[in-house]
Amino acid sequence: MSDLHALTATALGPLYARGECSPVEVAQAVLEQMQACEPLLHATWATDAEATLAMARASEQRWQRGQALGPLDGVPVTLKENIATQGVATPLGCAATVLSPAAADAPPAARLREAGAVFITKTTMPDWGMLSSGLSSFHALARNPWDTRLNPGGSSAGAAAAAAAGYGPLHLGTDIGGSIRLPASWCGVVGFKPSLGRIPIQPPYAGRVAGPMTRTVADAALAMTALSRPDWRDAMSLPPQDIPWLQLDGLDPRALRIGLWLDPGWGTSLSDTVRAVVLDAAARLEAAGATLVPLAPFMTRAMIDGLDNFWRMRSWLDFAALPPERQALVLPYISQWIRRGERLSAAEVFTGYSQMGVLRDSAVAACQGLDFVLSPVSPDVAFAAEWASPLNDPERPFEHIAYTLPWNMSEQPAISVNAGYTKAGLPVGVQFIGHRHDDLGVLRIAALWERLRPPQKPWPLDA
């Protein structure tokens, strides 16, 4: 069987069960795809082919004995390098990090290992996950498979590039302001940010989630069957819930009331190209029977400036704790951005922290009376590979995350799914947002969109 590296996760289990291919063959195919593409993309770190093949052989034996651990047994997966796996260091994308092997798997890695998934590699990220870019002081510069002159986005940079380039079907990222959805949009893949606490994570804090990045919504749903299982180490996690993740049908578009959100009230202006793609998506949903309702801006500049102050102080404290020789290793864009934290007053920081709650309440209120919200993911398409952000200006670091940030603060699930392409052939994603805890609903509307959207281009680098 050819192109084993490009098979979906939902296809692999039945193939393994029938003996038509094996986890070892698939793992080998993925490793070969990586070997061919990595000189261009630089999406991975800490690859251990021997350990990968050992996991694949163990899975193969389970399938042969009829004792598979479930549908994810033998399925290749990559993990963002800030998600700890036992025995592997977590550099956090930063050359200032002191490397030491992780003592244990973080909760998402533990759930995937329990499910029998085969760990292919770790994927790269920018310094401390603080950029929507593949630029890092520790890793080689990550590039976009659709055009290697461009950025894959971030901070789940390597994960998005790996998904688009066919490094297996499942990739795990993290998101605190758009770090799954932005690179997913710029690389043309599915990026699911679940409700806060749906996937236990370590360390947990406000807005931070882990989530799957895949080529199909069904694969993201399959990953959730394992990732959403409980772990006591996340004190912010949701109570365990029996969610039928694989039942993606059942949404009648004629019964849906969908908010169309084009103006966030701040940030970079929406490009004509992205606007056209989002409006086309709205028209297709409306033609299927959905009711589209304009959604007015609900954020203010004060909210964003407050968040900016809070996060600068948080990062400044981490930076200031480093000795000077290690501070010098941090990416200059990052160190310039956070240095203003040194001058912030206690009142400014507390006010900034409070704005997270103000933004949360505003986002939740805006969604009342709606089933879902449709919006852009990013105001524009992928930018230069060497840039730290779309504006490349550390004094304006948040302007491109206006469409993604509020849903982290409001703890609502959101997903990026490809919707179209620029004239140059670059992918453009749209975002669907649901009510807090309605993770399955968001996956269902994304699956509905996959059936309604225009034809998709072939994946880059799959040949």
Backbone torsions as a table, in degrees:
resi	resn	phi	psi	omega
1	MET	NA	130.4	-177.1
2	SER	-92.1	164.9	175.6
3	ASP	56.5	39.7	179.5
4	LEU	-61.2	-31.0	-178.5
5	HIS	-64.2	-23.6	-174.2
6	ALA	-96.4	-0.9	-179.5
7	LEU	-67.7	145.1	177.7
8	THR	-73.5	159.6	177.1
9	ALA	-65.1	-37.5	-179.5
10	THR	-66.6	-25.0	179.1
11	ALA	-81.7	-28.2	-169.8
12	LEU	-68.7	-45.1	-178.2
13	GLY	-54.5	-51.6	177.7
14	PRO	-60.3	-36.2	177.8
15	LEU	-66.1	-41.8	176.9
16	TYR	-62.1	-43.3	-177.3
17	ALA	-62.5	-34.8	179.4
18	ARG	-87.2	-3.3	180.0
19	GLY	72.9	21.1	-177.6
20	GLU	-83.4	-17.7	168.9
21	CYS	-158.5	168.6	-175.6
22	SER	-124.7	157.0	175.8
23	PRO	-57.0	-32.1	179.0
24	VAL	-68.1	-44.7	179.2
25	GLU	-61.7	-41.2	-179.1
26	VAL	-68.2	-44.4	178.7
27	ALA	-60.9	-41.7	178.0
28	GLN	-62.7	-41.3	179.4
29	ALA	-63.8	-39.9	178.8
30	VAL	-66.5	-43.5	178.4
31	LEU	-61.3	-37.7	178.2
32	GLU	-67.5	-39.3	176.9
33	GLN	-62.4	-43.1	177.3
34	MET	-60.8	-45.9	-178.2
35	GLN	-59.8	-36.2	-179.2
36	ALA	-73.9	-34.3	-171.6
37	CYS	-98.1	-25.1	-173.5
38	GLU	-61.3	-31.6	175.3
39	PRO	-59.2	-21.2	177.5
40	LEU	-94.5	-38.9	-165.2
41	LEU	-100.6	-35.7	-178.1
42	HIS	53.3	49.5	-176.6
43	ALA	-94.1	-9.7	-169.4
44	THR	-124.2	162.3	176.7
45	TRP	-151.5	148.8	174.7
46	ALA	62.2	36.8	175.7
47	THR	-68.0	133.7	177.8
48	ASP	-131.6	89.2	-173.6
49	ALA	-60.7	-36.2	-179.3
50	GLU	-65.0	-42.9	178.8
51	ALA	-66.3	-39.0	177.6
52	THR	-60.5	-48.3	-177.6
53	LEU	-68.4	-29.6	175.5
54	ALA	-65.8	-41.7	176.2
55	MET	-63.8	-39.5	-179.4
56	ALA	-66.3	-40.0	178.6
57	ARG	-65.1	-39.8	177.7
58	ALA	-63.0	-39.8	177.5
59	SER	-66.0	-43.6	178.9
60	GLU	-56.3	-42.4	179.9
61	GLN	-66.0	-37.1	178.1
62	ARG	-64.6	-43.6	178.3
63	TRP	-63.2	-40.2	-179.6
64	GLN	-66.2	-31.4	178.6
65	ARG	-85.3	-3.6	-175.2
66	GLY	72.4	28.2	-176.4
67	GLN	-123.4	34.0	178.4
68	ALA	-58.0	145.4	-177.2
69	LEU	-78.5	-8.1	-179.2
70	GLY	145.8	-173.9	-174.0
71	PRO	-68.6	-15.3	178.1
72	LEU	-92.5	-4.5	-179.5
73	ASP	-62.6	122.9	179.2
74	GLY	84.6	0.6	-179.4
75	VAL	-83.1	127.9	179.1
76	PRO	-66.9	141.0	178.1
77	VAL	-143.2	142.1	168.7
78	THR	-109.1	154.4	-178.5
79	LEU	-129.0	132.0	174.7
80	LYS	-55.4	140.2	-167.6
81	GLU	-70.4	-9.1	173.6
82	ASN	-85.0	-0.7	173.8
83	ILE	-96.0	106.4	-169.5
84	ALA	-62.8	138.0	167.0
85	THR	-124.7	137.5	-172.2
86	GLN	-53.7	130.9	175.7
87	GLY	86.2	-3.5	-178.5
88	VAL	-116.1	135.1	179.5
89	ALA	-70.7	156.6	177.1
90	THR	-120.4	91.5	-176.3
91	PRO	-71.4	-14.2	-179.5
92	LEU	58.9	29.2	175.6
93	GLY	71.3	5.8	-168.8
94	CYS	-122.3	130.0	179.8
95	ALA	-66.7	-14.9	179.2
96	ALA	-81.3	-10.0	-177.5
97	THR	-72.7	134.5	173.0
98	VAL	-82.9	119.0	-173.2
99	LEU	-81.3	131.3	173.6
100	SER	-151.0	143.6	-177.2
101	PRO	-62.6	138.8	177.4
102	ALA	-67.5	138.8	-177.9
103	ALA	-74.5	-25.9	-175.7
104	ALA	-156.5	162.6	172.7
105	ASP	-66.8	138.2	167.2
106	ALA	-66.5	160.6	-176.0
107	PRO	-50.7	-46.8	-179.1
108	PRO	-63.4	-38.7	177.6
109	ALA	-66.5	-38.9	179.2
110	ALA	-62.5	-41.2	-179.4
111	ARG	-65.9	-40.2	179.7
112	LEU	-69.0	-38.1	178.0
113	ARG	-65.0	-42.0	177.5
114	GLU	-61.3	-30.8	-179.5
115	ALA	-82.2	-3.7	177.8
116	GLY	87.9	8.3	178.6
117	ALA	-62.0	150.3	-178.6
118	VAL	-98.9	117.2	-179.1
119	PHE	-77.1	115.3	-177.9
120	ILE	-85.6	-47.5	-175.6
121	THR	-171.3	172.1	167.4
122	LYS	-96.5	152.9	-179.7
123	THR	-113.4	154.9	-168.4
124	THR	-82.4	163.0	-179.2
125	MET	-153.3	160.7	175.5
126	PRO	-78.3	173.3	-177.1
127	ASP	-51.4	118.3	174.7
128	TRP	57.6	16.9	-179.7
129	GLY	66.4	25.7	-171.3
130	MET	-98.5	8.0	-179.8
131	LEU	-128.1	150.6	169.4
132	SER	-90.9	56.5	-169.6
133	SER	-154.1	161.4	173.9
134	GLY	-94.7	13.9	-179.4
135	LEU	-84.1	129.6	-174.1
136	SER	-145.4	146.1	174.3
137	SER	-80.5	-12.0	-178.4
138	PHE	-106.2	-47.5	-176.3
139	HIS	-90.1	158.9	169.4
140	ALA	-64.2	153.9	-176.9
141	LEU	-62.9	118.6	177.8
142	ALA	-78.4	146.8	-176.3
143	ARG	-130.2	161.6	-175.2
144	ASN	-86.9	125.9	-178.9
145	PRO	-61.5	-24.9	-180.0
146	TRP	-73.6	-28.2	177.3
147	ASP	-163.7	107.5	-171.8
148	THR	-70.7	-3.6	172.1
149	ARG	-79.2	-9.6	-173.2
150	LEU	-111.8	165.9	-177.5
151	ASN	-85.1	141.6	172.0
152	PRO	-76.0	-12.9	-171.7
153	GLY	89.9	-179.0	-178.6
154	GLY	-167.9	-179.7	10.6
155	SER	-85.0	-8.4	176.4
156	SER	-83.3	59.7	-171.0
157	ALA	-69.0	-56.0	-178.5
158	GLY	-64.0	-33.7	-179.9
159	ALA	-63.4	-44.4	-180.0
160	ALA	-66.6	-43.9	178.9
161	ALA	-63.2	-40.8	-179.9
162	ALA	-64.1	-40.4	178.8
163	ALA	-63.8	-45.5	-178.7
164	ALA	-68.5	-29.6	-176.8
165	ALA	-89.6	-2.5	176.0
166	GLY	83.2	35.0	175.3
167	TYR	-83.9	51.7	-175.8
168	GLY	88.5	176.7	-171.9
169	PRO	-91.4	-23.7	-173.0
170	LEU	-119.4	134.6	-178.7
171	HIS	-141.2	135.0	-174.7
172	LEU	-109.7	124.9	177.5
173	GLY	-120.8	-177.9	173.6
174	THR	-132.7	159.8	-170.5
175	ASP	-151.9	125.8	173.9
176	ILE	-126.6	-11.0	176.5
177	GLY	-153.5	4.8	-177.9
178	GLY	140.1	9.6	-169.6
179	SER	-70.5	-12.6	168.9
180	ILE	-96.5	-47.6	-171.2
181	ARG	-73.0	-37.9	-179.7
182	LEU	-63.5	-54.2	177.8
183	PRO	-64.1	-30.5	175.9
184	ALA	-61.3	-43.8	179.1
185	SER	-63.9	-46.0	-176.7
186	TRP	-71.8	-19.4	177.8
187	CYS	-107.7	3.0	173.6
188	GLY	75.5	21.6	-177.4
189	VAL	-112.0	175.5	175.1
190	VAL	-85.9	131.4	176.2
191	GLY	-132.3	113.6	-173.8
192	PHE	-107.0	119.1	171.7
193	LYS	-102.6	104.3	-178.6
194	PRO	-74.0	175.0	172.9
195	SER	-57.4	146.8	176.6
196	LEU	-54.7	128.6	177.7
197	GLY	89.9	-8.0	-179.6
198	ARG	-67.2	-38.4	174.2
199	ILE	-109.4	112.0	177.7
200	PRO	-56.8	140.5	-176.2
201	ILE	-142.6	160.1	179.1
202	GLN	-142.9	125.7	-3.3
203	PRO	-80.4	146.2	175.5
204	PRO	-89.0	144.3	169.4
205	TYR	-161.3	173.3	-171.0
206	ALA	-52.1	124.8	174.6
207	GLY	86.2	-16.5	-171.3
208	ARG	-84.7	127.8	176.5
209	VAL	-137.1	158.7	165.6
210	ALA	-105.6	155.0	179.0
211	GLY	-165.7	159.9	-177.3
212	PRO	-81.1	147.8	172.8
213	MET	-125.3	122.3	-169.1
214	THR	-144.7	178.5	174.6
215	ARG	-92.7	-17.1	-179.8
216	THR	-135.3	153.8	176.4
217	VAL	-64.7	-37.7	-179.4
218	ALA	-60.9	-37.1	177.5
219	ASP	-67.2	-38.3	176.4
220	ALA	-62.6	-41.0	178.4
221	ALA	-64.2	-40.9	178.6
222	LEU	-61.9	-41.5	177.7
223	ALA	-60.7	-35.3	-178.1
224	MET	-65.9	-24.0	179.2
225	THR	-60.4	-30.8	178.0
226	ALA	-96.7	-43.8	-172.4
227	LEU	-65.0	-27.5	-176.1
228	SER	-84.7	0.8	178.8
229	ARG	-69.4	152.3	-169.9
230	PRO	-72.1	157.0	173.1
231	ASP	-152.0	121.1	-174.2
232	TRP	-63.1	-19.4	-174.9
233	ARG	-70.2	-15.8	176.7
234	ASP	-102.0	100.6	-177.7
235	ALA	-74.4	-6.0	177.3
236	MET	-102.6	4.0	-175.3
237	SER	-74.0	156.4	178.9
238	LEU	-77.8	156.0	175.2
239	PRO	-61.0	145.8	177.9
240	PRO	-55.9	141.5	-177.2
241	GLN	-142.2	137.8	179.3
242	ASP	-84.5	94.0	-176.4
243	ILE	-106.4	127.7	179.7
244	PRO	-78.4	73.1	-171.1
245	TRP	-55.8	-31.6	-173.3
246	LEU	-87.4	-2.6	178.7
247	GLN	-91.6	83.2	-173.0
248	LEU	-91.7	-11.1	174.9
249	ASP	-83.2	171.6	173.2
250	GLY	116.9	-8.7	176.1
251	LEU	-89.6	122.5	174.6
252	ASP	-95.3	111.2	-176.6
253	PRO	-58.1	-26.1	-179.0
254	ARG	-67.9	-16.7	-179.6
255	ALA	-98.9	2.2	-172.0
256	LEU	-97.7	138.7	172.2
257	ARG	-114.5	112.9	-170.4
258	ILE	-117.9	126.1	174.9
259	GLY	-77.2	134.3	176.0
260	LEU	-104.8	110.4	-170.9
261	TRP	-112.7	105.1	-177.4
262	LEU	-110.5	-19.1	-176.5
263	ASP	-124.9	108.3	-179.6
264	PRO	-79.4	-13.3	179.6
265	GLY	98.6	-5.3	179.4
266	TRP	-164.3	174.2	174.0
267	GLY	89.7	-175.6	-179.0
268	THR	-61.7	139.3	179.6
269	SER	-63.8	144.9	-179.8
270	LEU	-70.5	127.7	179.6
271	SER	-70.9	154.2	179.1
272	ASP	-61.4	-36.4	-178.3
273	THR	-63.8	-48.9	-179.3
274	VAL	-67.6	-40.0	178.6
275	ARG	-57.6	-43.8	-178.6
276	ALA	-63.0	-39.4	179.7
277	VAL	-66.8	-42.2	-179.7
278	VAL	-67.4	-41.1	178.6
279	LEU	-65.4	-35.5	175.4
280	ASP	-63.8	-41.6	177.3
281	ALA	-61.7	-43.0	178.8
282	ALA	-61.3	-41.7	-179.3
283	ALA	-65.2	-38.6	179.3
284	ARG	-68.0	-39.5	177.2
285	LEU	-66.8	-39.9	178.6
286	GLU	-64.9	-40.2	178.2
287	ALA	-64.1	-28.1	177.6
288	ALA	-79.9	-5.5	175.7
289	GLY	116.5	-6.7	-178.9
290	ALA	-72.0	153.3	173.8
291	THR	-97.4	120.2	179.3
292	LEU	-100.2	130.5	-175.5
293	VAL	-124.6	125.2	177.0
294	PRO	-59.7	135.2	178.2
295	LEU	-110.7	121.2	-176.4
296	ALA	-75.4	160.0	174.9
297	PRO	-57.5	143.7	179.5
298	PHE	-133.1	8.8	177.5
299	MET	-113.4	156.8	176.2
300	THR	-123.6	161.2	177.8
301	ARG	-62.4	-33.4	-179.9
302	ALA	-61.7	-38.3	177.0
303	MET	-59.5	-46.3	-173.9
304	ILE	-73.2	-41.0	177.6
305	ASP	-63.4	-35.4	176.8
306	GLY	-65.0	-45.9	176.5
307	LEU	-60.3	-40.7	179.1
308	ASP	-59.0	-45.7	179.1
309	ASN	-61.7	-44.8	-178.0
310	PHE	-62.2	-47.2	-176.5
311	TRP	-71.4	-31.4	174.6
312	ARG	-62.8	-43.9	179.6
313	MET	-65.0	-42.7	179.3
314	ARG	-57.9	-45.4	-178.5
315	SER	-74.9	-31.9	177.4
316	TRP	-62.4	-39.9	179.1
317	LEU	-63.0	-40.1	176.0
318	ASP	-64.2	-44.0	-178.0
319	PHE	-65.7	-45.0	-177.1
320	ALA	-64.9	-24.4	179.5
321	ALA	-75.6	-12.3	-179.7
322	LEU	-81.9	147.0	171.8
323	PRO	-66.5	156.4	-175.2
324	PRO	-54.6	-37.4	-178.3
325	GLU	-66.6	-29.0	176.7
326	ARG	-84.8	-33.5	173.3
327	GLN	-56.0	-37.1	-177.4
328	ALA	-66.8	-15.9	-178.5
329	LEU	-88.0	-13.5	-178.6
330	VAL	-70.9	144.3	179.1
331	LEU	-52.1	128.8	-176.2
332	PRO	-55.0	-37.5	178.2
333	TYR	-58.0	-42.7	-179.1
334	ILE	-67.9	-48.6	-177.0
335	SER	-64.1	-33.9	176.6
336	GLN	-67.2	-42.1	-178.7
337	TRP	-62.5	-44.4	-171.8
338	ILE	-81.8	-17.1	-174.6
339	ARG	-62.7	-25.5	177.3
340	ARG	-64.8	-20.6	176.7
341	GLY	-59.4	-27.6	-179.6
342	GLU	-62.4	-27.1	-174.6
343	ARG	-98.4	-2.5	-176.8
344	LEU	-75.6	142.3	177.6
345	SER	-85.6	165.0	177.3
346	ALA	-60.1	-39.4	-179.9
347	ALA	-63.5	-41.2	179.5
348	GLU	-64.5	-41.0	-179.3
349	VAL	-68.6	-44.0	179.8
350	PHE	-64.6	-42.1	177.2
351	THR	-61.5	-40.6	177.7
352	GLY	-62.1	-44.3	178.1
353	TYR	-61.0	-40.8	-178.3
354	SER	-63.9	-27.1	-178.8
355	GLN	-66.4	-20.9	175.2
356	MET	-63.3	-41.1	177.7
357	GLY	-69.0	-38.7	178.2
358	VAL	-62.7	-44.1	179.2
359	LEU	-65.9	-41.7	178.5
360	ARG	-57.3	-49.3	-178.0
361	ASP	-63.4	-38.1	-179.7
362	SER	-66.7	-41.7	179.6
363	ALA	-66.5	-44.1	-180.0
364	VAL	-63.3	-41.8	179.6
365	ALA	-64.0	-37.7	-178.0
366	ALA	-63.8	-25.6	-175.6
367	CYS	-90.4	-3.9	-178.5
368	GLN	-66.1	138.0	-177.9
369	GLY	84.3	1.5	179.7
370	LEU	-118.6	151.4	172.6
371	ASP	-85.9	-41.1	179.9
372	PHE	-147.6	168.2	172.2
373	VAL	-121.9	138.0	173.4
374	LEU	-111.0	133.1	-179.1
375	SER	-153.9	169.8	165.1
376	PRO	-63.5	162.8	168.7
377	VAL	-92.4	-47.4	-179.3
378	SER	-131.2	150.9	177.8
379	PRO	-69.9	-14.1	-179.5
380	ASP	-152.3	176.9	-177.1
381	VAL	-88.2	-175.3	-173.6
382	ALA	-56.7	148.1	-175.6
383	PHE	-114.9	-177.2	-174.1
384	ALA	-59.3	137.4	-176.0
385	ALA	-58.4	-34.9	-173.6
386	GLU	-81.8	-6.5	-176.9
387	TRP	-84.9	150.3	179.1
388	ALA	-81.9	-21.6	179.5
389	SER	-160.6	167.9	-178.3
390	PRO	-57.8	-32.8	175.8
391	LEU	-93.2	-17.4	-178.5
392	ASN	56.0	36.2	-176.7
393	ASP	-129.3	110.9	-178.0
394	PRO	-66.5	-14.0	175.5
395	GLU	-84.8	-10.0	175.9
396	ARG	-132.3	65.5	-170.6
397	PRO	-82.1	-17.7	-170.0
398	PHE	-106.4	-1.6	-168.1
399	GLU	-60.7	-24.6	-175.6
400	HIS	-93.7	-2.2	-176.0
401	ILE	-108.1	19.7	-176.8
402	ALA	-62.9	-31.7	-177.9
403	TYR	-84.2	-18.5	-175.5
404	THR	-106.0	-36.0	-173.2
405	LEU	-56.6	-45.0	-172.1
406	PRO	-60.5	-28.6	-174.7
407	TRP	-78.9	-19.6	168.9
408	ASN	-71.1	-44.2	-178.6
409	MET	-68.0	-34.3	-179.5
410	SER	-86.5	-5.3	176.8
411	GLU	68.0	20.7	-177.6
412	GLN	-89.6	148.0	178.0
413	PRO	-74.1	145.4	179.5
414	ALA	-150.9	150.4	-176.4
415	ILE	-140.3	142.7	171.6
416	SER	-104.2	130.6	177.7
417	VAL	-134.7	138.0	-179.2
418	ASN	-62.3	143.9	-176.4
419	ALA	-131.0	-17.6	-177.6
420	GLY	179.3	-166.8	-174.4
421	TYR	-143.8	154.5	172.1
422	THR	-77.0	173.2	176.2
423	LYS	-60.7	-27.3	178.2
424	ALA	-84.7	-1.0	177.2
425	GLY	90.4	11.8	178.3
426	LEU	-81.8	141.0	-179.2
427	PRO	-71.6	151.7	176.3
428	VAL	-133.4	120.7	-179.8
429	GLY	-94.3	158.9	167.1
430	VAL	-117.5	159.7	-177.6
431	GLN	-117.1	135.5	171.2
432	PHE	-114.1	132.3	-178.8
433	ILE	-120.3	139.7	178.4
434	GLY	-121.2	176.1	176.3
435	HIS	-68.6	154.4	179.7
436	ARG	-52.9	129.4	179.3
437	HIS	80.6	-5.3	178.4
438	ASP	-89.8	56.5	-178.6
439	ASP	-63.9	-41.1	179.9
440	LEU	-65.0	-38.0	177.9
441	GLY	-60.2	-40.6	179.3
442	VAL	-65.8	-41.8	176.1
443	LEU	-63.5	-36.0	-179.1
444	ARG	-68.8	-41.6	179.3
445	ILE	-70.9	-30.7	175.1
446	ALA	-66.3	-38.8	176.8
447	ALA	-66.4	-38.6	174.9
448	LEU	-60.7	-43.5	179.6
449	TRP	-62.3	-37.7	177.4
450	GLU	-57.2	-33.0	-179.8
451	ARG	-79.3	-23.8	-176.3
452	LEU	-95.9	-22.3	-170.2
453	ARG	-70.3	163.5	178.0
454	PRO	-67.0	164.7	-179.5
455	PRO	-56.4	145.1	-178.0
456	GLN	-96.6	148.6	176.4
457	LYS	-76.3	156.6	173.8
458	PRO	-60.4	150.6	178.7
459	TRP	-68.2	140.3	177.4
460	PRO	-69.9	148.5	171.7
461	LEU	67.9	10.7	178.8
462	ASP	-80.0	-21.4	-176.0
463	ALA	-69.0	NA	NA
